[in-house]
Amino acid sequence: MPGEWVTVAVRERIEALMLRGLLAAAGLPVRLLGEALGNIYGLNTGPLGLVQVQVPAEAAGQAREILAAGFQEEAGHER
């Protein structure tokens, strides 16, 4: 069981779900905080629709590297 969880990204619900999939595909445990609020109240955008993407503290560095690499690849496709 992981101990402390840390936030590696804060995004709107749809993007948070994609990031969760990206991190899970890399084998990292990941959870979303705030997702239920958006589902209950229909908040998908704006400050109240934000979701925290969290991983265990010991995996935070690896998660941030994966997310950074993913965003670099995305930026490269837009050129």
DSSP file (Angstrom, degrees, kcal/mol; ACC not computed):
  #  RESIDUE AA STRUCTURE BP1 BP2  ACC     N-H-->O    O-->H-N    N-H-->O    O-->H-N    TCO  KAPPA ALPHA  PHI   PSI    X-CA   Y-CA   Z-CA
    1    1 A M              0   0    0      0, 0.0     2,-0.0     0, 0.0     0, 0.0   0.000 360.0 360.0 360.0 132.2    0.0    0.0    0.0
    2    2 A P        -     0   0    0      0, 0.0     3,-0.1     0, 0.0     0, 0.0  -0.359 360.0-151.8 -67.9 153.4    1.3    3.4   -0.9
    3    3 A G        +     0   0    0      1,-0.3     2,-0.2    -2,-0.0     0, 0.0   0.704  66.0  14.2 -89.2-107.0    1.8    5.9    2.0
    4    4 A E        -     0   0    0     52,-0.0    53,-3.1     1,-0.0     2,-0.4  -0.500  68.9-148.0 -75.2 138.1    1.6    9.6    1.2
    5    5 A W  E     -A   56   0A   0     51,-0.3     2,-0.3    -2,-0.2    25,-0.0  -0.854  11.9-162.5-104.8 143.1    0.0   10.7   -2.1
    6    6 A V  E     -A   55   0A   0     49,-3.1    49,-2.1    -2,-0.4     2,-0.5  -0.927  22.2-114.2-125.6 151.4    1.1   13.9   -3.9
    7    7 A T  E     +A   54   0A   0     -2,-0.3    47,-0.2    47,-0.2     3,-0.1  -0.717  30.4 172.8 -85.2 126.1   -0.5   15.9   -6.6
    8    8 A V  E     +     0   0A   0     45,-2.9     2,-0.3    -2,-0.5    46,-0.2   0.530  68.8   8.9-108.2 -11.8    1.4   15.9   -9.9
    9    9 A A  E     -A   53   0A   0     44,-1.1    44,-3.1     2,-0.1     2,-0.4  -0.970  53.0-153.5-162.7 151.6   -1.2   17.8  -11.9
   10   10 A V  E     +A   52   0A   0     -2,-0.3     2,-0.3    42,-0.2    42,-0.2  -0.972  37.3 148.9-130.2 116.1   -4.5   19.7  -11.6
   11   11 A R  E     -A   51   0A   0     40,-2.2    40,-3.4    -2,-0.4     2,-0.1  -0.865  51.4 -79.9-139.9 168.6   -6.6   19.6  -14.7
   12   12 A E  E  >  -A   50   0A   0     -2,-0.3     4,-2.5    38,-0.2     3,-0.3  -0.368  59.4 -96.5 -67.0 159.1  -10.2   19.7  -15.9
   13   13 A R  H  > S+     0   0    0     36,-0.8     4,-2.3    31,-0.4     5,-0.2   0.840 119.8  49.4 -52.0 -49.1  -11.9   16.3  -15.6
   14   14 A I  H  > S+     0   0    0     30,-0.3     4,-1.7     1,-0.2    -1,-0.2   0.927 115.0  43.8 -61.7 -46.0  -11.5   15.0  -19.1
   15   15 A E  H  > S+     0   0    0     -3,-0.3     4,-2.6     1,-0.2    -1,-0.2   0.885 111.0  55.4 -67.1 -37.5   -7.8   15.8  -19.2
   16   16 A A  H  X S+     0   0    0     -4,-2.5     4,-2.5     1,-0.2    -1,-0.2   0.891 106.1  52.1 -61.2 -39.0   -7.3   14.4  -15.7
   17   17 A L  H  X S+     0   0    0     -4,-2.3     4,-2.0    -5,-0.2    -1,-0.2   0.895 109.9  48.7 -63.6 -39.6   -8.8   11.1  -16.9
   18   18 A M  H  X S+     0   0    0     -4,-1.7     4,-2.2     2,-0.2    -2,-0.2   0.908 111.3  49.2 -66.4 -41.3   -6.4   11.0  -19.8
   19   19 A L  H  X S+     0   0    0     -4,-2.6     4,-2.6     2,-0.2     5,-0.3   0.896 108.2  54.3 -65.3 -38.9   -3.4   11.7  -17.5
   20   20 A R  H  X S+     0   0    0     -4,-2.5     4,-2.6     1,-0.2    -1,-0.2   0.925 109.6  48.0 -59.0 -44.0   -4.6    8.9  -15.2
   21   21 A G  H  X S+     0   0    0     -4,-2.0     4,-2.3     2,-0.2    -2,-0.2   0.896 110.7  51.1 -63.3 -41.0   -4.6    6.5  -18.1
   22   22 A L  H  X S+     0   0    0     -4,-2.2     4,-0.9     2,-0.2    -2,-0.2   0.925 114.6  42.4 -62.6 -45.8   -1.2    7.6  -19.2
   23   23 A L  H  <>S+     0   0    0     -4,-2.6     5,-2.2     1,-0.2     3,-0.4   0.891 113.8  51.2 -70.1 -39.7    0.3    7.1  -15.7
   24   24 A A  H ><5S+     0   0    0     -4,-2.6     3,-1.8    -5,-0.3    -2,-0.2   0.880 105.1  56.9 -65.2 -37.1   -1.5    3.8  -15.2
   25   25 A A  H 3<5S+     0   0    0     -4,-2.3    -1,-0.2     1,-0.3    -2,-0.2   0.788 102.9  55.4 -63.9 -26.6   -0.2    2.6  -18.5
   26   26 A A  T 3<5S-     0   0    0     -4,-0.9    -1,-0.3    -3,-0.4    -2,-0.2   0.424 125.5-105.6 -84.4   1.0    3.3    3.2  -17.2
   27   27 A G  T < 5S+     0   0    0     -3,-1.8    -3,-0.2     1,-0.3    -2,-0.1   0.601  74.2 138.7  89.1  12.3    2.5    1.0  -14.2
   28   28 A L      < -     0   0    0     -5,-2.2    -1,-0.3    34,-0.0     2,-0.2  -0.715  57.1-119.1 -92.6 139.9    2.0    3.8  -11.6
   29   29 A P        +     0   0    0      0, 0.0     2,-0.3     0, 0.0    30,-0.1  -0.575  43.8 177.0 -68.2 137.9   -0.7    3.8   -9.0
   30   30 A V        -     0   0    0     -2,-0.2     2,-0.3    25,-0.2    25,-0.2  -0.999  15.8-176.1-146.8 145.5   -2.8    6.9   -9.6
   31   31 A R  E     -B   54   0A   0     23,-2.3    23,-3.0    -2,-0.3     2,-0.4  -0.970  18.4-134.9-139.6 157.6   -6.0    8.4   -8.1
   32   32 A L  E     -B   53   0A   0     -2,-0.3     2,-0.4    21,-0.2    21,-0.2  -0.941  13.6-160.5-113.9 133.0   -8.1   11.4   -8.9
   33   33 A L  E    S+B   52   0A   0     19,-2.4    19,-2.9    -2,-0.4    -2,-0.0  -0.945  76.2  23.2-112.4 133.2   -9.4   13.8   -6.2
   34   34 A G  S  > S+     0   0    0     -2,-0.4     4,-1.3    17,-0.2    -1,-0.1   0.313  84.3 114.2  99.7  -7.5  -12.3   16.1   -6.9
   35   35 A E  H  > S+     0   0    0      1,-0.2     4,-1.8     2,-0.2     5,-0.1   0.887  72.5  55.5 -64.6 -39.6  -13.8   13.9   -9.7
   36   36 A A  H  > S+     0   0    0      1,-0.2     4,-2.7     2,-0.2     5,-0.2   0.876 101.9  57.4 -63.0 -38.0  -16.9   13.0   -7.7
   37   37 A L  H  > S+     0   0    0      1,-0.2     4,-2.4     2,-0.2     6,-0.4   0.916 107.2  48.2 -58.8 -44.2  -17.8   16.7   -7.2
   38   38 A G  H  X>S+     0   0    0     -4,-1.3     4,-1.3     1,-0.2     5,-0.9   0.891 112.6  48.4 -64.1 -39.6  -17.8   17.3  -10.9
   39   39 A N  H  <5S+     0   0    0     -4,-1.8    -2,-0.2     3,-0.2    -1,-0.2   0.905 114.1  45.7 -67.0 -41.6  -20.0   14.2  -11.5
   40   40 A I  H  <5S+     0   0    0     -4,-2.7    -2,-0.2     1,-0.2    -1,-0.2   0.934 126.3  27.6 -68.3 -47.0  -22.5   15.2   -8.8
   41   41 A Y  H  <5S-     0   0    0     -4,-2.4    -1,-0.2    -5,-0.2    -2,-0.2   0.414 104.9-116.7-100.1   1.3  -22.8   18.8   -9.8
   42   42 A G  T  <5 +     0   0    0     -4,-1.3     2,-0.8     1,-0.2    -3,-0.2   0.814  58.8 155.1  69.0  29.6  -22.0   18.6  -13.5
   43   43 A L      < +     0   0    0     -5,-0.9    -1,-0.2    -6,-0.4   -30,-0.1  -0.810   4.8 148.7 -94.2 108.6  -18.9   20.8  -13.1
   44   44 A N        +     0   0    0     -2,-0.8   -31,-0.4    -3,-0.1   -30,-0.3   0.548  61.4  37.3-115.0 -12.9  -16.6   20.0  -15.9
   45   45 A T  S    S+     0   0    0    -33,-0.1     3,-0.2   -32,-0.1     4,-0.2  -0.887  90.3  34.2-135.2 166.6  -14.8   23.3  -16.5
   46   46 A G  S >  S-     0   0    0     -2,-0.3     3,-1.7     1,-0.2     4,-0.2  -0.075 104.1 -49.2  79.2 176.9  -13.6   26.2  -14.4
   47   47 A P  G >  S+     0   0    0      0, 0.0     3,-1.1     0, 0.0    -1,-0.2   0.820 135.8  52.7 -57.2 -36.1  -12.1   26.2  -10.9
   48   48 A L  G 3  S+     0   0    0     -3,-0.2    -2,-0.2     1,-0.2    -5,-0.1   0.618 105.9  56.0 -78.3 -10.1  -14.9   24.0   -9.4
   49   49 A G  G <  S+     0   0    0     -3,-1.7   -36,-0.8    -4,-0.2    -1,-0.2   0.318  80.7 120.8-100.2   8.0  -14.4   21.4  -12.1
   50   50 A L  E <   -A   12   0A   0     -3,-1.1     2,-0.4    -4,-0.2   -38,-0.2  -0.464  45.4-159.3 -78.0 145.3  -10.7   20.9  -11.5
   51   51 A V  E     -A   11   0A   0    -40,-3.4   -40,-2.2    -2,-0.2     2,-0.5  -0.970  12.7-133.0-124.9 136.4   -9.4   17.4  -10.5
   52   52 A Q  E     -AB  10  33A   0    -19,-2.9   -19,-2.4    -2,-0.4     2,-0.6  -0.781  12.6-149.1 -89.6 129.8   -6.1   16.6   -8.8
   53   53 A V  E     -AB   9  32A   0    -44,-3.1   -45,-2.9    -2,-0.5   -44,-1.1  -0.894  25.8-173.8 -97.0 119.5   -4.1   13.8  -10.3
   54   54 A Q  E     +AB   7  31A   0    -23,-3.0   -23,-2.3    -2,-0.6   -47,-0.2  -0.890  16.7 176.3-122.6 147.8   -2.2   12.1   -7.5
   55   55 A V  E     -A    6   0A   0    -49,-2.1   -49,-3.1    -2,-0.3   -25,-0.2  -0.909  47.7 -77.0-134.6 162.7    0.5    9.4   -7.2
   56   56 A P  E >>  -A    5   0A   0      0, 0.0     3,-2.1     0, 0.0     4,-0.5  -0.338  47.5-114.1 -58.8 146.2    2.4    7.9   -4.2
   57   57 A A  G >4 S+     0   0    0    -53,-3.1     3,-1.2     1,-0.3     4,-0.4   0.844 115.5  57.4 -53.3 -38.7    5.1   10.3   -3.1
   58   58 A E  G 34 S+     0   0    0    -54,-0.3    -1,-0.3     1,-0.2     4,-0.2   0.673 109.6  45.5 -70.0 -14.3    7.8    7.8   -4.1
   59   59 A A  G <> S+     0   0    0     -3,-2.1     4,-2.5     1,-0.1    -1,-0.2   0.387  84.0  98.1-104.6   1.3    6.5    7.8   -7.7
   60   60 A A  H <X S+     0   0    0     -3,-1.2     4,-2.6    -4,-0.5     5,-0.2   0.893  81.4  50.3 -60.6 -43.6    6.1   11.6   -8.1
   61   61 A G  H  > S+     0   0    0     -4,-0.4     4,-1.9     1,-0.2    -1,-0.2   0.931 113.3  45.5 -61.1 -46.0    9.4   12.1   -9.9
   62   62 A Q  H  > S+     0   0    0     -4,-0.2     4,-2.3     1,-0.2    -1,-0.2   0.901 112.5  51.9 -64.2 -41.2    8.7    9.4  -12.4
   63   63 A A  H  X S+     0   0    0     -4,-2.5     4,-2.6     1,-0.2    -2,-0.2   0.918 108.9  49.8 -62.3 -43.7    5.1   10.6  -12.9
   64   64 A R  H  X S+     0   0    0     -4,-2.6     4,-2.5     1,-0.2    -1,-0.2   0.879 110.2  51.0 -64.5 -37.3    6.3   14.2  -13.6
   65   65 A E  H  X S+     0   0    0     -4,-1.9     4,-2.5    -5,-0.2    -1,-0.2   0.923 111.0  48.3 -64.0 -43.9    8.8   12.9  -16.1
   66   66 A I  H  X S+     0   0    0     -4,-2.3     4,-2.3     2,-0.2    -2,-0.2   0.923 113.5  47.0 -62.5 -45.3    6.1   10.9  -17.9
   67   67 A L  H  X S+     0   0    0     -4,-2.6     4,-2.1     2,-0.2    -2,-0.2   0.908 112.3  49.7 -65.2 -41.5    3.7   13.9  -18.0
   68   68 A A  H  X S+     0   0    0     -4,-2.5     4,-1.9     1,-0.2    -2,-0.2   0.913 111.9  48.3 -63.2 -42.6    6.4   16.2  -19.2
   69   69 A A  H  X S+     0   0    0     -4,-2.5     4,-2.2     1,-0.2    -1,-0.2   0.890 109.9  53.1 -65.2 -38.8    7.4   13.8  -22.0
   70   70 A G  H  X S+     0   0    0     -4,-2.3     4,-2.1     1,-0.2    -1,-0.2   0.899 110.1  46.8 -63.3 -41.1    3.7   13.4  -23.0
   71   71 A F  H  X S+     0   0    0     -4,-2.1     4,-2.2     2,-0.2    -1,-0.2   0.834 110.3  53.2 -71.9 -31.8    3.3   17.2  -23.3
   72   72 A Q  H  X S+     0   0    0     -4,-1.9     4,-1.9     2,-0.2    -2,-0.2   0.909 110.0  48.1 -67.1 -41.6    6.5   17.5  -25.3
   73   73 A E  H  X S+     0   0    0     -4,-2.2     4,-1.4     2,-0.2    -2,-0.2   0.915 111.0  51.0 -63.3 -43.0    5.3   14.9  -27.7
   74   74 A E  H  X S+     0   0    0     -4,-2.1     4,-0.8     1,-0.2     3,-0.4   0.911 109.8  49.4 -61.5 -43.6    1.9   16.6  -28.0
   75   75 A A  H >< S+     0   0    0     -4,-2.2     3,-0.6     1,-0.2     4,-0.4   0.856 107.2  56.2 -64.6 -35.0    3.6   19.9  -28.7
   76   76 A G  H >< S+     0   0    0     -4,-1.9     3,-0.7     1,-0.2    -1,-0.2   0.809 101.9  56.1 -67.0 -30.2    5.7   18.3  -31.4
   77   77 A H  H 3< S+     0   0    0     -4,-1.4    -1,-0.2    -3,-0.4    -2,-0.2   0.714  98.8  61.9 -74.6 -20.9    2.7   17.0  -33.3
   78   78 A E  T <<        0   0    0     -4,-0.8    -1,-0.2    -3,-0.6    -2,-0.2   0.615 360.0 360.0 -80.8 -12.2    1.2   20.5  -33.6
   79   79 A R    <         0   0    0     -3,-0.7    -1,-0.2    -4,-0.4    -2,-0.1   0.499 360.0 360.0 -72.8 360.0    4.1   21.8  -35.7
